[in-house]
Amino acid sequence: MSIHKLRIKTKADRGDICLKYMQTRTSPVTLKELANKLGVTTKSVSNSLMPLLEQGKVQRELMLRQSVICNKLGWAYGYYATERKDKVKKTRVPKFQFHNPFNIGVGQ
């Protein structure tokens, strides 16, 4: 197998891994988070996501984010999967409210 075919296969495998990870998340993920998760550079993750963007499996949106509290807010692209694996919505039970001793209005 030539080196060119190996590179294409690895790019496709990396894209599938990114897609599976994004399907488990509810919020968009940035390239930096994906790169840290996979242990590769952000450019390689970006290159593997481009075919998925063209196919429509992944969407991206510009989002305002702050990596650390002491840093300023910055803009970054957030990627998310268009189809989720688990389409079941989980409902949360509201917590007991200490300022509402009779739990009036909870569970409506």
C-alpha positions in Angstrom: 0.0 0.0 0.0 1.4 3.4 -1.0 1.9 6.2 1.5 -0.7 8.3 -0.2 -3.4 5.6 0.3 -2.4 5.2 3.9 -2.8 8.9 4.5 -6.2 8.9 3.0 -7.3 5.9 5.1 -6.0 7.5 8.3 -7.8 10.8 7.5 -11.0 8.9 7.0 -10.6 6.9 10.2 -9.8 10.1 12.1 -12.9 11.7 10.7 -15.1 8.7 11.8 -13.6 8.9 15.3 -14.4 12.6 15.5 -17.9 12.1 14.2 -18.6 9.3 16.8 -17.3 11.6 19.6 -19.4 14.5 18.4 -22.5 12.3 18.3 -22.2 11.6 22.0 -21.9 15.3 23.0 -24.8 17.8 23.4 -22.7 20.9 22.9 -20.5 21.9 20.0 -16.8 20.9 20.2 -13.8 23.0 19.1 -10.9 21.9 17.0 -8.6 22.3 20.0 -10.7 20.0 22.1 -10.8 17.4 19.4 -7.1 17.6 18.9 -6.4 17.2 22.6 -8.7 14.2 22.7 -7.0 12.5 19.7 -3.5 13.6 20.5 -2.9 15.2 17.0 -2.6 18.7 15.7 -5.6 21.0 15.1 -4.8 21.2 11.3 -5.0 17.4 10.9 -8.4 17.4 12.7 -9.5 20.2 10.4 -8.4 18.3 7.3 -10.3 15.2 8.4 -13.5 17.2 9.2 -13.6 18.9 5.8 -15.0 15.8 3.9 -17.6 15.4 6.7 -18.7 19.0 6.3 -19.1 18.6 2.5 -21.2 15.4 3.1 -23.4 17.2 5.6 -22.7 14.9 8.5 -21.1 17.7 10.5 -22.1 21.3 10.9 -20.1 24.2 12.2 -21.0 27.5 13.8 -19.1 30.5 15.0 -19.3 30.6 18.8 -18.0 32.8 21.5 -15.8 30.9 24.0 -13.4 31.5 26.8 -10.8 28.8 27.6 -9.7 30.2 30.9 -11.4 32.8 33.2 -8.4 35.1 33.1 -8.4 35.2 29.2 -10.6 37.4 27.1 -13.5 36.0 25.2 -12.7 34.8 21.7 -14.4 33.5 18.6 -14.0 29.9 17.5 -15.8 27.4 15.3 -17.8 24.8 17.1 -18.5 21.5 15.3 -21.5 19.3 16.0 -22.9 16.2 14.4 -26.2 16.6 12.5 -27.5 13.2 13.5 -27.3 12.0 17.0 -27.0 8.3 18.0 -29.3 8.5 21.0 -32.3 10.5 20.1 -33.9 10.0 23.5 -34.3 13.2 25.5 -33.4 12.9 29.1 -35.6 14.9 31.5 -34.1 16.1 34.7 -35.9 16.0 37.9 -35.8 19.4 39.5 -33.7 19.7 42.6 -35.2 20.6 45.9 -35.3 24.4 46.3 -34.2 25.6 49.7 -35.8 29.0 49.3 -39.1 27.3 48.5 -39.9 25.2 51.6 -43.2 23.7 50.2 -41.8 23.0 46.7 -44.5 25.1 45.1 -44.3 25.1 41.3 -41.8 22.3 41.1 -42.6 19.5 38.6 -44.9 21.5 36.4 
